[in-house]
């Protein structure tokens, strides 16, 4: 790896957001009664792994999954189990949004 090259694995401590099967992990804290931990962790992940640069995603944006995670997270919720119709709550990073 060349010096200064971005880490495209999405590794952040013990969490790896570089692959879709683990994108829900930061929201598990909310599901077991620790929403503040989810909020803090998601904020750190957004700040540390995502940006508006060409290399601003922590992995391959297969079918928009990385981008979708960032958008859901900035809106303050995430579909941990998309088939259930339920969402884990985080903390909104925006005052308002229009989709």
N, C-alpha and C positions, 0 to 999 in steps of 0.2 A: 504494500500500500504506500502510495506516495505521501510524503509529509504534507499535512494540512488537508488531505482529502477528507470529505465528509464521511461519517459513519452511516452507511445506508442500511445497516442491519436493524436500526430502530432500538438498539439496546439502551436501556436506561436503568441502571442498577440490575435488579433481577427480572425486570419486565422487558419484554421485547415486542414492540409494536410494528416491527418490520414484516410481520406475517399475519394475515387475517384471523387465523384461529385464536389469537390471543388479544384481539382488540377489546374484548369485553372485560378483561381482567381488572382494570382500574375501577370499574363500576361495581365490582363484587362487594367492596366495602360498604357501599350504600345498601345493598341487599341484606347485609347482616347487621345493620344498625349503626354504621360508622360513616355517615355521609360527609362529615368534615374531612375525613381521610381521603375519600374519593375526590372531593373538591380540591384539596391541596395537591394531590398527585396528578390529577388531570391538568391543573394549571401549570405544574412543573413540566409535564410532558408536552403540552402545547408550546410553552416558552422554549423548551430545550430541543425539540425535534422538528417543529414545523415553522416554516417561514414563507415569505413570498418570493424567494430566490428560485433559480432553476433546480437546485438540489434541496428544496424545502420540504420534501416528504421523506419519512424514514423508511422507505422501501418502495416497492412497485405498487402503483395505484391501480391494481387490477379492478376493472369495472367500477372505478371510483371509490373503492372502499376506504383508502387512506383519507381522501378528501372528505368523504361522508363522515368518517369518525371525527375529523376536525370540526366540521360544520355542526354536527349533533352536539359535540362537546362545547363549542362556543355558544350554542343555544341553551345549554344547561340540562340536557337529558340524553339518554342513549337506549336503544332497543337491545338490551342484553340478550333476550330471546325474542327475535323478531316475529316468531309465530304466535306468541302469547298476546300481543297487543298491549303489553305493559312496558313501561319505561323506568329505568333507574334514573334518579334525579342527581344532578350535579349542581354546578353554579353557573348561571349565565355570564358570559364574558361581554355581552352587548346589552345596551339598554332596550333596544327593540330590533325586530327583524321582520322582513317581509319575504315570503317565499312564493 
